[in-house]
Amino acid sequence: MKDASPQTIYLTDYTPPTYLVDQVDLTFRLSPNATRVISRIAFRPNPDAVSKRFFLHGEELTHISSSIDGTPVTPREVEGGIEVDVPDAPFVWEAEVEIAPAANTALEGLYMSNGMYCTQCEAEGFRKITWYPDRPDVMAPFKVRIEGDEPVMLSNGNPTGSGDGWTEWTDPWPKPAYLFALVAGDLVAREDSFTTMSGKHVDLKLWVRPGDEGKTAFGMEALKKSMKWDEDVYGREYDLDIFQIVAVSDFNMGAMENKGLNIFNTSAVLCSPETSTDANFERIEAIIAHEYFHNWTGNRITCRDWFQLSLKEGLTVFRDQSFSADMRSPSVCRISDVLSLRGRQFREDNGPLAHQVQPDSFVEINNFYTSTIYEKGAEVIRMLKTLVGDEGYKKALDLYFDRHDGQACTIDDWLTVFQDATGRDLGQFKRWYKQEGTPRLRVSENWNDGTYQLTFTQTTPPTPGQEVKEPFVIPIAVGLIGPNGDEVVATQVLEMTEGTQTFTFDGLAAKPVPSILRGFSAPVILERETSAQERAFLLANDTDEFNRWEAGRSLAKEVLTALITGKDAPQAIYFDALASVLREDHTDPDFRALALAIPSADDMAQTLFDSGVTPDPDVIHDATETLKQSRAEYFQDMLPRLMSEMTVTEPFAPTHEQAGKRALGHGILQMLTRLDGGKAAQALFDRADNMTLSLGALACLLNAGKADAALATFRDKWQDDALVMDKWFMLQVAHADPDKAAETVTRLTQDPAFSMKNPNRFRSVFGAFAGHPAGFHQKDGSGYRLLADWLIKLDPINPQITARMSGAFETWKRYDGDRQSLIADQLDRILATPGLSRDTTEMISRIRGA
């Protein structure tokens, strides 16, 4: 267990490593309870070092022996590792340690997952494997020998030897220890190959447990598409003889980009039409691309220290978002990305967990694998590309790869490349990395005799530790639409650099309707008072699909807000505008499905809070149910025709075209269920031949209160498939009656198939519970007590998952005083738990300190 009261680490305290590593040789003698790790590491003094202290990280290691240049030495134990007296010259360190993978429930370092050996070393897991300078700016080539009885034994790089009970792997590319990987167990592979743009042959292997081979075809094709796309768009070619992916059941993250040997949570790679939804296929395609793209943006060029984490993650998220847009629908992908950003990162920015894209300090780095680092980091790069243009971006990226290949770099290095490549001063733009919080962009307009003006004022609310904010550079994409619905000014990018700035458009025949922040050109909150009629006009006429969707969503929020606050709701305007979109046969069904979706309860809670209204989860739930019922009744004559049109008659394919039809069909089925009591949903459940339809129908039956038989049927059919059973658990919590949500969670945790040690299963229940505001925020505090009970139980087993799940309490200051008091009691109870991990201590302390 890590120390629960460690000191804060600051960016300003960074110093170069004292010693550099020229070569790492590792031997693993595998045993579940007593694995021996023998290391032979060639060190040399770093001429840029500021001290001569030789320190090696290490946690939960049993020291067997150590030597320097063959002479035995006795290390001194210090906090976080050991230190040794060494010569002021190159030397070879050798050590042998013992570790217990089977006892490693934290799933960090070398551990076992259902009898299979597996590693997870990012961010600081390698120190649980052997003594090492476990920091990302120490890079070295690795040679690994694995000895054991496992049929398959894998590590990074190329295979360079094997025999009875052993294999050897050599990775010629210098890498930091966090990219080390080892997997050993009973595995089978889907094999394929890829020929790079220079003609190099690369073997591809996707390893799974026996029986899962049938769920690997899509993942392999996604990998090959990713490799080709990275060549075509970024000019990046793969650099080893083999690329491997392994599917692991117990994994804290979605996947990990270890050099040449990516380790994936099974949920992020295994899929088939029978067991996976369209959303699963889309997620898998994106994650496979993300981890592959890290080969250059993360592995070949890594981050100097963990304060630079967004250097690799923000850039790689932007790259995988761009890939998905090219593979599917750019506008639908953009809308989905923004929904995720607003749902997670905006909430982070507006609460006690706010932090910069480049933080100044942290206690536990695992707690900074956040939406701010990933998704906001990607938005910052998207803005940078918008400002310098496609050609400037390409020129800068080519320079970045040429200049920094093989290095551990900083965000300053990244921005310097753009300045050198484009001649642009990015001093002010850097504020996106250093200032936390989401800017508010207030808009006013003026029309006078053919001249139209838009005046923008930007403000960013205070955040913990940052009371005063300087103006950002904000690219604002704007188009103007005439009264007849024609676009009179095509999209222009207005570059805002001041606190208040006015932009003028001349020569217009009539006052236009502005379409502002097209494509969501900056991660800001747009504040502009408009009428329901204007939003309906934009929903019908805007040529920018993102803003078209945004107009409809804003209209839905206005209706819900009116229902919640007891005011007149413009339902007729909203329904009429929505009907016009649903009737557009030429419009992407996936876009129409997004337009039909009603804002989430969490989204509405934040919207109300921002407007000065204390949100009540019960009232929000009731208003949402009222709106859904009214909408179903309004559209009842259209529903049978639309349902028929969205029926896919061809064999299942995970294409955007088919997925869009199924998505819109599900939206129609939700409305039909409110009118027929679940008859159509039951009929669909009985005949469904793919998981998207089956799960969608089951969700509708749960909403109708008629799912008992279907739940039993579903379980009987899928009880031996862990990923499908995760869906079974999740769906029951997500669609539980608010008054019975805690009861449902308790019942499911008593189910023999529930295991708190498996992150996927724990998240399927408690992640769904946290995402059910009316159920979680019960007035008696039962939801808070229930989650706190389980976090206290889980923390000694898996601190990382515990800390992440504690984010369910993040928004507690939104709510009324009674709920705040009840939550505060549970936060204090968690903090008072003896031996609480530093991961959870930091997260709960930050939340409690709001």
C-alpha positions in Angstrom: 0.0 0.0 0.0 1.3 3.4 -0.8 1.7 6.0 1.9 -1.6 7.8 2.4 0.2 11.1 3.4 2.8 11.7 0.7 4.2 15.1 -0.2 2.9 17.1 -3.1 5.0 16.9 -6.3 5.6 20.2 -8.1 6.5 20.9 -11.8 8.9 23.6 -10.7 10.9 21.0 -8.7 11.8 19.0 -11.8 15.5 18.1 -12.2 17.0 15.9 -14.9 17.7 12.2 -14.0 21.0 11.7 -12.2 21.9 8.6 -14.2 20.9 7.6 -17.7 20.3 4.0 -18.9 22.0 2.5 -22.0 20.5 -1.0 -21.8 18.1 -3.0 -19.7 18.2 -6.8 -19.6 15.4 -8.5 -17.6 14.8 -12.1 -16.7 11.4 -13.3 -15.3 11.1 -16.7 -13.7 7.3 -16.8 -13.4 5.5 -18.1 -10.4 2.1 -16.9 -9.1 3.3 -16.2 -5.6 7.0 -16.0 -6.0 8.1 -14.6 -9.4 11.8 -13.8 -9.5 12.9 -10.8 -11.5 16.6 -10.5 -12.4 17.7 -7.2 -13.8 21.0 -6.2 -15.4 21.0 -2.4 -16.2 23.8 -0.4 -17.7 23.9 3.1 -16.2 26.0 6.2 -16.9 26.2 9.6 -15.2 24.0 12.3 -16.7 26.2 15.3 -17.5 23.1 17.5 -17.0 22.3 16.2 -13.6 22.3 18.5 -10.6 23.2 15.8 -8.0 25.0 12.5 -7.9 22.5 10.5 -5.7 21.8 7.1 -7.2 18.2 6.3 -6.3 16.0 3.5 -7.6 12.2 3.4 -7.2 10.7 0.2 -5.7 7.5 -0.8 -4.0 6.4 -4.2 -2.6 9.7 -5.9 -3.7 11.5 -8.6 -1.7 15.2 -7.9 -2.2 17.3 -11.0 -2.8 20.6 -9.6 -4.0 22.3 -6.7 -5.8 25.7 -5.9 -7.2 27.6 -3.2 -9.1 30.0 -4.3 -11.7 29.9 -7.8 -10.2 30.6 -6.7 -6.6 27.8 -7.3 -4.1 26.3 -4.2 -2.5 23.7 -3.6 0.2 21.3 -0.9 -0.7 19.9 1.6 1.8 16.1 1.6 2.1 14.7 5.1 1.8 11.1 6.3 1.2 9.9 5.0 -2.2 12.9 2.9 -3.0 16.6 2.4 -2.3 19.8 4.3 -2.7 23.4 3.0 -3.3 26.9 4.4 -3.5 28.1 4.1 -7.1 31.2 5.0 -9.1 31.3 8.3 -10.9 31.5 6.5 -14.2 29.5 4.0 -16.3 28.6 0.9 -14.4 26.4 -2.2 -14.5 23.7 -2.7 -11.8 22.4 -6.2 -11.2 19.6 -7.2 -8.8 17.3 -10.0 -8.1 13.9 -9.4 -6.4 10.8 -11.5 -5.7 7.2 -10.4 -6.3 3.8 -12.0 -5.8 1.6 -11.4 -8.9 -1.3 -13.5 -7.6 -1.6 -11.2 -4.5 -1.6 -8.0 -6.6 -5.2 -7.0 -6.6 -4.4 -3.3 -7.4 -3.7 -4.5 -11.0 -0.6 -2.3 -11.2 2.8 -3.8 -11.9 2.9 -7.6 -12.7 -0.4 -9.2 -11.6 -2.6 -12.2 -12.5 -6.0 -12.0 -14.3 -7.9 -15.3 -14.2 -4.6 -17.3 -14.2 -2.9 -15.1 -16.8 0.2 -13.0 -16.0 -0.2 -9.4 -17.1 1.4 -6.0 -16.5 0.2 -2.4 -16.2 3.1 0.0 -15.7 1.6 3.5 -16.5 2.1 5.7 -14.7 4.3 4.2 -11.9 3.7 0.5 -11.9 7.2 -0.6 -13.1 8.5 0.1 -9.6 6.4 -2.8 -8.4 8.4 -5.1 -10.7 12.0 -4.3 -10.0 14.4 -1.5 -8.8 14.5 1.1 -11.5 14.5 4.9 -12.1 10.7 4.8 -12.8 10.3 8.1 -14.6 9.3 8.8 -18.2 12.5 10.8 -19.1 14.7 7.7 -18.5 14.6 5.8 -21.8 16.4 2.7 -22.8 16.3 -0.4 -25.1 15.0 -3.5 -23.3 15.8 -7.2 -23.7 13.5 -9.5 -21.9 13.8 -13.3 -21.1 10.7 -15.0 -19.7 10.9 -18.4 -18.1 7.9 -20.4 -17.2 5.3 -23.1 -18.0 2.9 -20.8 -19.8 2.1 -21.8 -23.5 2.4 -18.2 -24.6 4.9 -15.6 -23.1 5.1 -12.2 -24.7 7.0 -8.9 -24.1 7.8 -5.7 -26.0 9.6 -5.6 -29.3 10.6 -8.4 -31.7 10.9 -12.1 -30.8 14.6 -13.0 -30.7 14.7 -16.5 -29.2 12.6 -19.3 -27.7 12.9 -22.8 -26.4 11.4 -25.2 -24.0 10.0 -23.0 -21.2 11.5 -19.7 -22.3 11.2 -16.9 -24.8 13.3 -13.8 -25.4 12.1 -10.4 -26.8 14.2 -7.4 -27.9 12.9 -3.9 -28.2 15.5 -1.8 -30.0 13.7 1.5 -29.5 14.6 3.3 -26.3 11.5 3.6 -24.1 10.6 4.6 -20.5 9.7 1.9 -18.1 6.0 2.8 -18.1 5.8 1.3 -21.6 7.1 -2.1 -20.5 4.8 -5.0 -21.0 4.7 -8.7 -20.2 1.9 -11.2 -20.8 2.0 -15.0 -20.2 -0.8 -17.5 -20.3 -3.0 -19.8 -22.3 -3.7 -17.7 -25.3 -4.6 -18.1 -29.0 -4.0 -15.5 -31.7 -5.8 -14.1 -34.7 -3.0 -13.5 -37.1 -2.7 -11.2 -40.1 -0.1 -8.9 -41.6 0.4 -5.3 -42.9 2.8 -4.0 -45.5 4.0 -0.5 -44.6 4.3 2.4 -47.1 8.0 1.6 -47.5 7.3 -2.1 -48.2 8.1 -3.5 -44.7 6.2 -6.6 -43.7 4.7 -6.5 -40.2 3.1 -9.5 -38.5 -0.1 -8.7 -36.6 -1.4 -10.8 -33.7 -4.4 -10.3 -31.6 -4.2 -12.6 -28.6 -7.3 -13.8 -26.6 -8.3 -16.6 -24.4 -9.5 -19.8 -26.1 -13.1 -19.4 -27.1 -12.9 -15.7 -27.9 -11.3 -16.1 -31.3 -14.7 -15.3 -32.9 -14.7 -11.8 -31.4 -11.4 -10.6 -33.0 -12.1 -9.9 -36.7 -13.3 -6.4 -36.3 -10.4 -5.4 -34.0 -7.9 -6.7 -36.5 -9.5 -4.7 -39.3 -9.6 -1.6 -37.1 -5.9 -2.0 -36.5 -5.0 -2.3 -40.2 -7.2 0.8 -40.9 -5.4 2.7 -38.2 -1.9 1.8 -39.5 -2.9 2.9 -43.0 -4.5 6.1 -41.8 -1.5 7.1 -39.8 0.6 6.7 -42.9 -1.7 8.6 -45.2 -2.5 11.5 -42.9 0.6 11.9 -40.7 3.2 10.0 -42.7 4.0 7.7 -39.7 5.1 4.2 -40.5 5.3 1.3 -38.0 8.8 0.5 -36.8 9.0 -3.1 -35.5 8.6 -6.5 -37.2 5.5 -7.4 -35.2 2.6 -5.6 -33.6 0.5 -7.4 -30.9 -2.6 -6.8 -28.9 -3.7 -8.9 -25.9 -7.2 -8.9 -24.4 -7.2 -9.0 -20.5 -10.2 -9.5 -18.3 -9.0 -7.5 -15.3 -7.7 -4.1 -16.3 -8.1 -0.7 -14.7 -8.0 1.2 -17.9 -9.4 0.8 -21.4 -6.1 -0.1 -23.0 -2.4 0.6 -22.8 0.0 1.5 -25.6 3.1 -0.5 -24.5 5.6 -0.5 -27.4 4.7 -3.2 -29.8 2.5 -5.1 -27.3 -0.7 -3.2 -26.5 -2.7 -4.6 -23.6 -6.4 -4.1 -23.8 -9.3 -4.5 -21.4 -11.5 -7.2 -23.1 -14.3 -4.6 -23.3 -12.1 -2.5 -25.6 -11.3 -5.1 -28.2 -13.6 -8.2 -28.2 -16.8 -7.8 -30.2 -19.3 -9.6 -32.3 -22.8 -8.7 -33.6 -24.3 -11.1 -31.1 -22.5 -9.8 -28.0 -21.7 -6.1 -28.8 -23.7 -3.0 -29.5 -23.0 -0.5 -32.3 -21.6 1.8 -29.5 -19.2 -1.0 -28.5 -17.9 -1.3 -32.1 -17.4 2.4 -32.4 -15.6 2.5 -29.1 -13.3 -0.4 -30.0 -12.4 1.1 -33.3 -11.5 4.4 -31.6 -9.5 2.8 -28.8 -7.5 0.5 -31.1 -6.6 3.6 -33.2 -5.7 5.6 -30.1 -3.3 3.0 -28.7 -1.7 2.4 -32.1 -1.3 6.1 -32.8 0.6 6.3 -29.5 3.4 4.5 -31.2 4.6 7.9 -32.4 2.8 10.3 -30.2 3.7 8.8 -26.8 6.3 6.1 -27.5 8.8 7.4 -30.0 8.2 10.8 -28.5 7.2 10.6 -24.9 6.7 13.1 -22.1 9.5 14.3 -20.0 7.5 14.1 -16.8 3.9 13.4 -15.8 3.0 17.1 -15.8 3.4 16.8 -19.6 0.8 14.0 -19.8 -1.4 15.8 -22.2 1.5 16.1 -24.6 0.9 12.5 -25.6 -2.7 12.0 -24.5 -4.3 15.2 -25.8 -2.5 14.9 -29.1 -3.4 11.2 -29.5 -7.1 11.8 -28.6 -7.2 14.5 -31.3 -5.7 12.0 -33.7 -8.2 9.2 -32.8 -11.1 11.7 -33.1 -9.9 12.7 -36.5 -9.6 9.0 -37.5 -13.1 8.2 -36.3 -14.5 11.2 -38.2 -12.8 9.9 -41.4 -14.1 6.4 -40.8 -17.7 7.5 -40.0 -19.6 10.8 -40.0 -17.6 13.9 -39.2 -20.6 15.8 -37.8 -22.0 13.0 -35.7 -18.5 12.2 -34.3 -18.0 15.9 -33.5 -21.4 16.0 -31.7 -20.6 12.8 -29.7 -17.1 14.2 -28.8 -18.7 17.4 -27.5 -21.3 15.6 -25.5 -18.6 13.6 -23.8 -16.5 16.8 -23.2 -19.4 18.7 -21.7 -20.6 15.7 -19.6 -17.2 15.0 -18.1 -14.7 17.8 -18.6 -16.9 20.8 -18.2 -18.1 19.3 -14.9 -14.5 18.8 -13.9 -13.7 22.4 -14.8 -16.6 23.7 -12.8 -16.0 21.7 -9.6 -13.4 20.9 -6.9 -11.4 18.7 -9.3 -10.6 21.5 -11.7 -7.0 21.5 -12.9 -4.9 22.7 -15.8 -4.2 20.8 -19.0 -0.6 21.1 -17.7 -0.9 20.8 -13.9 1.5 22.5 -11.6 1.4 19.9 -8.9 -0.1 16.5 -8.0 -0.1 14.0 -5.1 -1.0 10.8 -7.0 -0.5 10.9 -10.8 -3.1 8.2 -11.3 -5.7 10.8 -10.3 -4.7 13.0 -13.3 -5.7 10.6 -16.0 -8.7 12.9 -16.5 -11.0 14.3 -19.1 -9.1 17.6 -18.8 -5.8 16.0 -19.8 -7.4 13.9 -22.5 -10.4 15.5 -24.0 -9.7 19.2 -23.2 -6.1 18.6 -24.3 -7.5 17.4 -27.6 -9.7 20.5 -27.9 -6.6 22.7 -27.4 -4.8 21.0 -30.3 -8.0 21.2 -32.4 -7.9 25.0 -31.8 -4.2 25.2 -32.6 -4.8 23.5 -35.9 -7.7 25.9 -36.6 -5.5 28.9 -36.0 -2.5 27.8 -38.0 -4.4 26.1 -40.8 -4.1 22.6 -42.3 -0.8 23.4 -44.0 0.7 25.0 -40.9 -0.4 22.1 -38.8 1.2 19.5 -41.2 4.4 21.5 -41.3 4.6 21.7 -37.6 3.9 18.0 -37.0 6.6 17.0 -39.5 9.0 19.2 -37.7 7.9 17.8 -34.3 8.6 14.2 -35.4 11.9 15.1 -37.1 13.2 17.2 -34.1 12.1 15.2 -31.2 12.0 11.5 -32.3 13.5 9.4 -29.5 13.1 12.2 -26.9 11.1 12.8 -23.7 9.6 16.2 -24.3 7.5 19.0 -22.8 4.5 21.0 -23.8 6.8 24.0 -24.3 8.8 21.9 -26.8 5.5 21.2 -28.6 4.5 24.9 -28.8 8.0 25.9 -29.8 7.7 23.6 -32.8 4.6 25.4 -33.9 6.2 28.8 -33.5 9.2 27.8 -35.5 7.2 26.1 -38.2 4.6 28.9 -38.7 6.2 32.0 -37.3 3.3 32.5 -35.0 3.7 33.8 -31.4 1.9 31.3 -29.1 2.6 33.0 -25.8 -1.1 33.8 -25.2 -2.3 30.6 -26.6 -0.3 28.7 -23.9 -2.9 30.0 -21.4 -5.1 27.1 -22.6 -2.5 24.8 -21.0 -1.9 26.8 -17.8 -5.4 28.3 -16.9 -8.0 25.9 -15.6 -11.8 26.5 -16.0 -14.2 26.8 -18.9 -14.4 30.3 -20.4 -17.9 31.8 -20.8 -18.4 33.6 -24.0 -21.1 36.3 -23.9 -22.5 37.6 -27.2 -24.4 40.7 -28.1 -25.4 42.0 -31.6 -26.1 45.2 -33.4 -27.7 45.8 -36.8 -27.6 49.1 -38.6 -28.3 49.8 -42.3 -26.5 46.7 -43.8 -23.9 46.5 -41.1 -24.0 43.7 -38.6 -21.8 43.5 -35.5 -21.1 40.7 -33.0 -19.5 41.7 -29.7 -18.0 38.9 -27.6 -17.0 39.2 -24.0 -15.0 36.3 -22.4 -14.9 35.6 -18.7 -13.6 32.5 -16.9 -14.9 31.9 -13.3 -12.4 31.5 -10.5 -11.3 27.9 -9.8 -9.4 26.5 -6.8 -6.1 28.2 -6.6 -6.7 30.4 -9.6 -8.9 33.4 -8.8 -7.9 35.7 -11.7 -7.9 34.6 -15.4 -6.3 36.3 -18.3 -8.0 36.4 -21.7 -7.6 33.3 -23.9 -7.1 33.1 -27.7 -10.5 31.9 -28.8 -11.2 30.8 -32.5 -14.9 31.5 -33.1 -16.2 29.9 -36.3 -19.2 32.0 -37.4 -21.6 31.9 -40.4 -24.6 34.2 -41.1 -28.0 33.0 -42.3 -30.5 35.2 -44.0 -34.2 35.5 -43.1 -35.1 33.1 -46.0 -32.8 30.4 -44.6 -30.0 30.9 -47.2 -26.4 31.3 -45.9 -25.3 34.9 -46.6 -21.8 34.7 -45.0 -20.0 31.4 -45.1 -18.0 30.1 -42.2 -15.3 32.5 -41.0 -13.0 32.0 -38.0 -12.9 35.1 -35.9 -9.8 35.2 -33.7 -10.6 36.6 -30.2 -7.7 37.7 -28.1 -9.1 40.5 -25.9 -11.6 40.4 -23.0 -14.1 42.1 -25.2 -14.0 42.3 -29.0 -16.3 43.4 -31.8 -16.4 41.9 -35.3 -18.2 43.6 -38.2 -19.9 42.3 -41.3 -20.8 44.8 -44.1 -23.0 44.8 -47.1 -25.9 42.7 -45.9 -29.4 43.1 -47.3 -31.2 42.1 -44.2 -30.5 41.4 -40.6 -29.1 37.8 -40.4 -29.3 35.1 -37.9 -25.9 34.2 -36.6 -24.6 30.7 -36.4 -21.9 31.0 -33.7 -19.2 28.5 -32.6 -19.7 26.3 -35.6 -18.2 22.8 -35.2 -17.7 23.8 -31.6 -14.5 25.7 -32.6 -13.5 26.3 -28.9 -14.3 24.6 -25.6 -16.3 27.4 -24.1 -19.8 28.0 -22.8 -21.7 30.3 -25.2 -24.1 32.7 -23.5 -26.5 34.4 -25.9 -30.1 35.2 -25.3 -32.2 34.0 -28.2 -35.8 33.2 -28.7 -37.3 29.7 -29.1 -38.3 30.8 -32.6 -34.7 31.6 -33.6 -33.4 28.3 -32.3 -36.2 26.5 -34.2 -35.1 28.4 -37.3 -31.5 27.3 -36.9 -32.5 23.7 -36.3 -34.4 23.9 -39.6 -31.9 25.9 -41.7 -28.3 25.9 -40.3 -25.9 24.5 -42.8 -23.5 23.6 -39.9 -24.7 20.3 -38.6 -23.2 20.8 -35.1 -24.9 24.1 -34.6 -28.1 22.7 -36.1 -28.0 20.0 -33.4 -27.0 22.6 -30.8 -30.1 24.7 -31.6 -32.4 21.7 -31.0 -30.6 20.7 -27.8 -30.9 24.3 -26.5 -34.6 24.3 -27.3 -35.0 21.0 -25.4 -33.2 22.5 -22.4 -35.5 25.6 -22.5 -38.6 23.3 -22.5 -37.2 21.2 -19.6 -36.2 24.3 -17.6 -39.7 25.7 -18.0 -41.2 22.4 -16.8 -38.9 22.3 -13.9 -39.4 25.9 -12.8 -43.2 26.0 -13.4 -43.1 28.4 -16.4 -44.7 28.1 -19.8 -42.8 25.7 -22.0 -42.5 26.2 -25.7 -43.2 22.6 -26.4 -45.2 23.1 -29.6 -42.2 25.1 -31.2 -39.8 22.4 -30.1 -41.9 19.5 -31.3 -42.7 21.1 -34.7 -39.0 21.8 -35.3 -38.0 18.3 -34.3 -40.7 16.8 -36.5 -39.2 18.6 -39.5 -35.8 17.0 -38.8 -37.3 13.5 -38.3 -39.1 13.8 -41.7 -35.9 14.5 -43.5 -35.3 11.2 -45.3 -32.1 12.6 -46.8 -30.5 13.4 -43.4 -28.2 10.9 -41.7 -30.4 8.8 -39.3 -27.6 9.0 -36.7 -27.8 12.8 -36.7 -31.6 12.5 -36.4 -31.2 10.2 -33.4 -28.9 12.7 -31.8 -31.4 15.5 -32.5 -34.1 13.4 -30.9 -32.2 12.7 -27.7 -33.2 14.7 -24.6 -30.5 16.3 -22.4 -29.3 14.1 -19.5 -30.3 14.8 -15.9 -26.7 15.7 -15.1 -26.7 18.2 -18.0 -29.9 19.8 -16.8 -28.6 20.0 -13.2 -25.5 21.9 -14.4 -27.7 24.1 -16.6 -30.0 25.0 -13.7 -27.1 25.6 -11.4 -25.4 27.9 -13.9 -28.6 29.9 -14.1 -28.9 30.3 -10.3 -31.4 27.6 -9.7 -30.6 24.8 -7.2 -31.3 21.6 -9.0 -33.5 18.9 -7.5 -32.8 15.5 -9.1 -36.3 14.4 -8.4 -37.9 17.4 -10.1 -35.6 17.0 -13.0 -36.5 13.3 -13.4 -40.2 14.1 -13.2 -39.9 16.9 -15.8 -38.0 14.7 -18.1 -40.6 11.9 -17.9 -43.3 14.5 -18.6 -41.5 15.7 -21.7 -40.8 12.2 -23.0 -44.5 11.3 -22.6 -45.7 14.5 -24.3 -43.2 13.9 -27.1 -44.4 10.3 -27.7 -48.0 11.5 -27.9 -47.1 14.3 -30.3 -45.3 12.0 -32.7 -47.5 8.9 -32.4 -48.8 9.1 -35.9 -45.3 9.2 -37.3 -43.8 6.4 -35.3 -44.9 3.3 -37.2 -43.7 4.6 -40.5 -40.3 5.8 -39.1 -39.9 2.5 -37.3 -40.4 0.6 -40.5 -38.0 2.8 -42.4 -35.3 2.3 -39.8 -35.5 -1.5 -39.9 -32.3 -3.0 -41.3 -33.1 -6.0 -43.5 -29.5 -6.7 -44.5 -27.2 -8.9 -42.4 -25.7 -7.0 -39.4 -22.7 -4.9 -40.2 -21.0 -2.4 -37.8 -21.2 0.4 -40.4 -22.2 4.0 -39.7 -25.1 3.6 -42.1 -26.6 0.6 -40.3 -25.7 1.9 -36.9 -27.5 5.2 -37.6 -30.7 3.4 -38.5 -30.6 1.3 -35.4 -29.9 4.4 -33.2 -32.9 6.2 -34.6 -35.0 3.1 -34.5 -34.2 2.8 -30.8 -35.3 6.4 -30.2 -38.6 5.6 -32.0 -39.0 2.4 -29.9 -38.6 4.4 -26.7 -41.5 6.6 -27.7 -43.6 3.6 -28.9 -43.1 1.9 -25.5 -44.7 4.8 -23.8 -47.8 4.3 -25.9 -48.1 0.6 -26.2 -46.8 -0.5 -22.7 -43.9 -2.4 -24.2 -45.6 -4.6 -26.8 -43.3 -3.5 -29.7 -40.2 -3.8 -27.4 -41.1 -7.3 -26.4 -41.6 -8.3 -30.0 -38.3 -6.8 -30.9 -36.5 -8.5 -28.0 -38.0 -11.9 -29.1 -36.7 -11.6 -32.6 -33.5 -9.6 -32.2 -30.5 -11.2 -33.9 -27.9 -8.7 -32.6 -27.0 -7.2 -29.3 -27.9 -3.6 -30.3 -31.5 -4.5 -30.8 -31.7 -6.9 -27.9 -30.2 -4.5 -25.4 -32.3 -1.6 -26.7 -35.5 -3.6 -26.4 -34.5 -4.8 -22.9 -33.9 -1.2 -21.8 -37.4 -0.2 -23.1 -39.0 -3.1 -21.2 -37.2 -2.0 -18.0 -38.6 1.5 -18.5 -42.1 0.0 -18.9 -41.7 -2.2 -15.8 -42.2 -5.4 -17.8 -38.7 -6.8 -18.0 -38.6 -9.6 -15.5 -39.0 -12.4 -18.0 -36.7 -10.8 -20.6 -34.0 -10.3 -17.9 -34.2 -13.9 -17.0 -34.0 -15.0 -20.6 -31.1 -12.7 -21.3 -29.2 -14.0 -18.3 -29.8 -17.6 -19.2 -28.4 -17.0 -22.6 -25.4 -14.9 -21.7 -24.4 -15.9 -18.2 -21.0 -17.3 -19.4 -20.1 -14.1 -21.3 -18.6 -11.6 -18.8 -18.8 -8.6 -21.1 -22.5 -9.2 -21.9 -23.2 -9.8 -18.2 -21.7 -6.4 -17.5 -24.4 -5.0 -19.7 -27.1 -7.0 -17.8 -25.9 -5.5 -14.5 -25.5 -2.0 -15.9 -28.9 -1.8 -17.5 -30.9 -2.8 -14.4 -29.3 0.0 -12.4 -29.4 2.7 -15.1 -33.2 2.1 -15.7 -34.2 1.5 -12.1 -37.0 3.5 -10.5 -35.3 6.2 -8.6 -36.8 5.1 -5.3 -35.5 1.6 -5.9 -32.1 2.3 -7.4 -30.2 1.7 -4.2 -32.2 -1.4 -3.5 -31.4 -2.6 -7.0 -27.7 -2.0 -6.5 -27.7 -3.9 -3.2 -29.5 -6.9 -4.8 -27.0 -7.0 -7.7 -24.0 -6.9 -5.4 -25.4 -10.0 -3.8 -25.6 -11.8 -7.1 -23.0 -14.6 -7.4 -21.8 -13.1 -10.7 -20.8 -9.8 -9.0 -17.2 -9.4 -8.1 -15.7 -6.2 -6.8 -12.2 -7.3 -7.8 -13.1 -7.0 -11.5 -13.1 -3.3 -12.5 -15.6 -3.9 -15.4 -18.1 -5.5 -13.1 -17.7 -2.9 -10.4 -18.1 -0.1 -12.8 -21.1 -1.7 -14.5 -23.0 -1.4 -11.2 -21.6 1.6 -9.4 -20.8 3.6 -12.5 -24.4 3.2 -13.6 -25.6 4.1 -10.1 -23.5 7.3 -10.0 -24.9 8.1 -13.5 -28.5 7.9 -12.2 -28.9 11.2 -10.4 -32.5 10.7 -9.1 -31.5 7.3 -7.7 -28.1 8.3 -6.3 -29.3 11.6 -4.8 -32.1 10.2 -2.7 -33.1 12.7 0.0 -32.5 10.3 2.8 -28.8 9.9 1.8 -29.1 6.1 1.3 -27.4 6.4 -2.1 -24.4 8.2 -0.6 -24.1 5.7 2.2 -24.2 2.8 -0.1 -21.5 4.1 -2.4 -19.3 5.1 0.5 -19.6 1.6 2.0 -18.4 0.0 -1.2 -15.6 2.6 -1.8 -14.3 1.8 1.7 -14.4 -1.9 0.9 -12.7 -1.6 -2.5 -9.9 0.8 -1.5 -7.6 -1.8 0.0 -8.1 -4.0 -3.0 -7.9 -1.5 -5.9 -7.1 2.1 -5.0 -7.1 3.4 -8.6 -10.7 2.3 -9.3 -11.8 3.5 -5.8 -10.4 7.0 -6.5 -12.0 7.2 -9.9 -15.4 6.1 -8.6 -15.2 8.7 -5.8 -15.8 11.3 -8.6 -19.5 10.5 -8.2 -19.4 13.0 -5.3 -17.7 15.7 -7.4 -20.8 17.8 -8.0 -22.1 17.8 -4.4 -22.0 21.6 -4.1 -24.7 21.9 -6.8 -27.4 20.6 -4.5 -29.4 21.8 -1.6 -28.0 22.1 1.9 -29.5 18.9 3.2 -28.0 16.8 0.5 -24.7 18.6 0.9 -24.6 17.8 4.6 -25.4 14.1 3.9 -22.6 13.9 1.3 -20.1 15.7 3.6 -20.8 13.1 6.3 -19.9 10.3 3.9 -16.8 12.1 2.5 -15.6 12.6 6.1 -16.3 8.9 6.9 -14.2 7.8 3.9 -11.4 10.1 4.9 -11.4 8.7 8.4 -10.9 5.1 7.2 -7.6 3.7 8.6 -5.0 3.0 6.0 -6.9 4.8 3.2 -4.8 4.8 0.0 -3.2 8.0 -1.2 -5.1 7.7 -4.5 -8.5 7.9 -2.6 -7.2 10.3 0.1 -6.2 12.9 -2.5 -9.5 12.6 -4.5 -11.8 12.7 -1.5 -9.8 15.5 0.1 -10.1 17.6 -3.0 -13.8 17.0 -3.3 -14.4 17.6 0.4 -12.4 20.8 0.3 -14.7 22.4 -2.3 
